[in-house]
């Protein structure tokens, strides 16, 4: 099996588009803004992903964030985002990292794989300590976060907040 992350590009094609249509618009709290878009709308959405990575055109509540596709054996199976820093708003909901695996590819360990690879990307950005949150009742995500070094800080009834210390070696 060959696997790895590819940073979103304005020329990503039909394979990524099909994956994004399979992942629900709200996947246990992860927002997939491409779900339900036409191919033309997808092209605009994709261009915006690239702009966000460079910090271009940020709204006052946004921060730079890089989008990655997880490919396994040449097929996109999931996607994730790494926010380069947090705001007060993102500390309440969003965190540094979010990810989703397409439903047809679940149960194969790809959630743990994508989080491990996204943590490496965060390390490259010199993020020393990062926050990941998830819905409190999303037990599979909680297990993935904990297996990747996440330490539960708190729960507020609806969300669970984890911190991961990165060694930045």
C-alpha positions in Angstrom: 0.0 0.0 0.0 1.3 3.4 -0.9 -0.2 6.4 0.9 0.4 10.1 1.5 -1.0 13.5 1.6 -1.2 15.9 -1.4 -1.8 19.6 -0.8 -4.9 20.9 -2.5 -4.2 22.4 -5.9 -6.4 24.5 -8.2 -6.1 21.7 -10.8 -7.3 18.8 -8.7 -9.7 16.7 -10.7 -12.6 14.4 -10.9 -11.3 11.9 -8.4 -11.1 14.5 -5.6 -14.5 15.9 -6.7 -16.2 12.5 -6.4 -14.6 11.9 -3.0 -15.9 15.3 -1.8 -19.4 14.5 -3.0 -19.3 11.2 -0.9 -18.4 13.0 2.3 -21.4 14.7 3.8 -21.5 18.5 4.2 -21.4 18.1 8.0 -19.6 15.0 8.9 -19.7 14.8 12.7 -18.8 18.4 13.0 -16.3 18.5 10.1 -17.5 20.9 7.4 -17.1 19.8 3.8 -17.9 22.9 1.9 -17.6 21.2 -1.5 -20.4 18.7 -0.9 -23.3 19.2 -3.3 -21.5 21.7 -5.5 -21.5 21.6 -9.2 -18.1 21.0 -10.9 -17.9 24.7 -11.7 -18.7 25.6 -8.1 -16.1 23.0 -7.0 -13.4 24.8 -9.1 -14.1 28.0 -7.3 -14.1 26.3 -3.9 -10.8 24.6 -4.7 -9.2 27.9 -5.8 -10.3 29.3 -2.4 -8.6 26.4 -0.6 -5.4 27.3 -2.3 -5.8 31.0 -1.4 -6.5 30.1 2.3 -3.2 28.2 2.5 -1.3 31.3 1.6 -3.3 33.5 3.8 -4.8 35.5 0.8 -8.2 37.1 1.2 -8.9 36.1 4.8 -12.1 37.2 6.5 -11.6 38.8 9.9 -12.3 35.5 11.7 -10.2 33.3 9.4 -6.6 32.1 9.6 -4.4 30.5 7.0 -5.3 26.8 6.6 -3.9 24.2 4.3 -6.1 21.5 2.8 -4.7 18.0 2.1 -6.1 14.9 0.3 -5.2 11.5 1.6 -4.4 9.2 -1.2 -4.0 5.4 -0.8 -2.9 3.4 -3.8 -3.6 6.4 -6.1 -7.2 6.9 -4.8 -8.3 9.9 -2.6 -9.8 8.4 0.5 -10.1 11.4 2.8 -9.2 15.0 3.4 -8.0 17.2 6.2 -7.2 20.7 7.1 -4.4 22.2 9.2 -5.0 25.7 10.5 -1.7 27.5 11.0 -2.8 29.2 14.2 -6.0 29.7 16.3 -8.3 32.5 17.2 -10.6 32.6 20.2 -13.4 31.5 18.0 -11.4 28.4 16.8 -10.5 27.6 20.3 -14.2 27.1 21.0 -14.9 25.0 17.9 -12.6 24.0 15.1 -9.1 23.6 16.5 -6.0 23.3 14.4 -6.9 20.1 12.6 -10.0 18.6 11.0 -10.4 15.5 8.8 -12.9 13.2 7.3 -12.7 9.8 5.5 -15.1 9.0 2.7 -17.8 6.6 3.9 -16.8 3.8 1.4 -13.3 3.8 2.9 -14.0 3.7 6.6 -12.9 1.0 9.0 -9.5 0.6 7.3 -7.4 2.7 9.7 -7.3 5.8 7.4 -8.6 8.1 10.2 -5.5 7.3 12.2 -3.3 7.6 9.2 -4.6 11.0 8.1 -4.3 12.4 11.5 -0.7 11.2 11.9 0.2 12.7 8.6 -1.6 16.0 9.4 0.3 16.2 12.7 3.5 15.9 10.6 2.4 18.9 8.5 1.6 20.9 11.7 5.1 20.0 12.9 6.5 21.4 9.7 4.6 24.7 10.4 6.4 24.8 13.8 3.1 24.4 15.8 4.4 23.2 19.1 1.1 22.4 20.8 -2.2 22.0 18.9 -5.8 21.6 19.7 -8.2 19.1 18.1 -11.8 19.1 19.0 -14.6 16.7 18.0 -18.2 16.0 19.0 -18.2 14.4 22.4 -20.3 11.4 21.2 -18.0 10.7 18.2 -16.2 7.8 19.8 -14.3 6.7 16.7 -12.7 10.2 16.3 -11.9 10.3 20.0 -10.1 7.0 19.7 -8.1 8.2 16.7 -7.1 11.5 18.5 -6.1 9.6 21.6 -4.1 7.1 19.6 -2.2 10.0 18.1 -1.2 11.5 21.4 -4.2 13.6 22.1 -4.8 14.4 25.8 -8.3 15.3 26.8 -8.4 18.8 28.3 -12.2 19.2 28.8 -15.7 18.4 27.6 -18.5 20.9 27.5 -21.3 18.4 26.9 -21.3 18.6 23.1 -17.6 18.8 22.3 -14.4 17.2 23.5 -11.2 19.2 23.4 -7.8 17.5 23.0 -4.2 18.9 23.0 -1.3 17.3 21.2 2.3 18.2 22.0 4.5 18.1 19.0 8.2 17.6 19.5 9.2 19.7 16.4 12.3 17.6 15.8 
